[in-house]
Amino acid sequence: MASASIPSTPADLLRATGIKVTRGRVRVLGALHGARQPLCHAEMEAQLGADGETAMDRVTLYRILDSLVACGLALKAVDTRGVFRFSAAGAQRRHADHIHFRCTGCGGVFCLKAEPPPPPKLPRGFRLNEVAYDVRGLCAGCSPHATGAARG
């Protein structure tokens, strides 16, 4: 008797959601799974252009990202500068046990090796669904460019 297998490749994940498997979707989902942090559209475009394959049209990339979000394979969040960033849905679990640093200069998101504090005690009748901890400031790449005045 064959056991049901857990989808492991981007193509398998796409098939499991019932959306059409295309080369573009496989490339984008694979890039999201390989990313160490959430990527904005421009970062995704640059990464796909550096993978040795044909560059992807900007509009096609937007449509693919939106389709992956719609079927639950990707997550979409807004960074401190109002830029959309995308990550693989499974990355949510990988990022649950630590805090993120969001750079207010470049918009980068960095994983910190620090456990988040325990969730707050809620008033009677409230129900906690999700907790996300972010710290904000300037990353190492942006700090040397900062003047003596605080940026924000």
C-alpha positions in Angstrom: 0.0 0.0 0.0 1.5 3.3 -1.0 1.6 6.1 1.5 0.6 9.6 0.7 3.7 11.7 0.2 4.1 15.3 1.3 4.7 17.6 -1.7 8.4 18.5 -1.7 9.2 20.2 -5.0 7.7 23.5 -6.2 5.9 21.6 -9.0 4.5 19.2 -6.4 3.3 22.1 -4.3 1.6 23.7 -7.2 -0.1 20.5 -8.2 -1.3 20.0 -4.6 -3.1 23.4 -4.7 -4.7 22.6 -8.0 -3.3 25.5 -10.0 -1.6 25.0 -13.3 2.1 24.1 -13.1 4.1 26.5 -15.3 7.8 27.0 -15.7 7.5 30.6 -14.4 5.5 29.5 -11.3 8.1 26.7 -10.5 11.0 29.2 -10.9 9.3 31.8 -8.6 8.2 29.4 -6.0 11.7 27.8 -6.0 13.3 31.2 -5.5 11.0 32.0 -2.6 11.8 28.7 -0.9 15.5 29.3 -1.4 15.4 32.9 -0.1 16.9 33.6 3.3 14.5 36.5 3.9 11.3 38.0 2.3 12.0 39.5 -1.1 10.5 42.5 -2.8 9.6 42.4 -6.5 12.8 44.0 -7.6 14.9 41.6 -5.6 13.0 38.7 -7.0 13.4 40.0 -10.5 17.2 40.3 -10.0 17.4 36.8 -8.5 15.5 35.3 -11.4 17.7 37.2 -13.8 20.8 35.7 -12.2 19.7 32.1 -12.3 21.0 31.6 -15.8 17.6 31.4 -17.4 15.7 33.9 -19.5 14.7 37.0 -17.6 11.1 37.2 -16.6 8.8 39.9 -17.7 7.9 42.3 -14.8 4.1 42.0 -15.2 4.3 38.2 -15.4 6.3 38.1 -12.2 3.7 40.3 -10.5 0.9 38.0 -11.7 2.8 34.8 -10.6 3.5 36.3 -7.1 -0.2 37.2 -6.7 -1.3 33.7 -7.9 1.0 32.1 -5.3 -0.4 34.3 -2.6 -3.9 33.6 -3.7 -3.4 29.8 -3.5 -1.6 30.0 -0.2 1.9 29.0 -1.3 3.3 32.5 -0.7 2.9 35.3 1.9 2.8 39.0 1.1 3.6 41.7 3.7 4.4 45.4 3.5 7.8 46.6 4.8 8.5 49.8 6.6 8.8 51.7 3.3 5.4 50.4 2.0 7.1 47.9 -0.4 5.5 44.5 -0.7 7.8 41.6 0.3 7.1 37.9 -0.5 8.1 34.7 1.2 7.2 31.1 0.8 4.3 30.1 3.0 6.4 27.4 4.8 8.8 30.2 5.8 6.2 31.3 8.3 7.1 28.3 10.4 10.8 28.9 10.0 10.4 32.5 11.2 8.1 31.8 14.2 10.9 31.4 16.8 12.9 34.6 16.4 12.6 38.3 15.9 13.1 40.3 12.6 15.0 43.5 12.1 13.6 45.7 9.5 15.9 48.4 8.1 14.2 51.7 7.7 16.9 52.7 5.2 16.9 50.0 2.6 13.8 48.1 3.6 15.7 44.9 4.2 14.4 42.2 6.6 17.0 40.3 8.7 16.5 37.4 11.0 17.9 37.9 14.5 19.1 35.1 16.8 16.8 36.2 19.5 13.7 34.6 20.9 10.6 36.7 20.9 9.1 37.6 24.3 6.1 35.7 25.5 2.8 37.0 24.2 0.9 39.5 26.4 -1.9 38.5 28.7 -5.1 39.4 27.0 -8.3 40.6 28.5 -11.2 38.2 29.0 -12.9 37.4 25.7 -9.9 38.2 23.5 -8.3 35.5 21.4 -4.8 35.6 20.1 -4.3 34.5 16.5 -0.8 35.6 15.7 2.1 37.5 17.2 4.9 39.0 15.1 7.8 40.9 16.6 9.9 43.3 14.5 12.6 45.7 15.5 13.4 48.6 13.3 16.5 50.7 12.6 19.4 50.9 10.2 21.2 47.8 9.0 25.0 47.5 8.8 24.9 48.5 5.1 22.9 51.7 5.8 24.5 52.7 9.1 27.7 54.1 7.6 25.6 56.4 5.4 23.6 57.8 8.3 24.4 61.3 9.4 24.5 62.2 13.1 20.7 62.7 13.0 18.4 59.8 13.5 16.6 58.6 10.4 13.0 57.5 10.6 
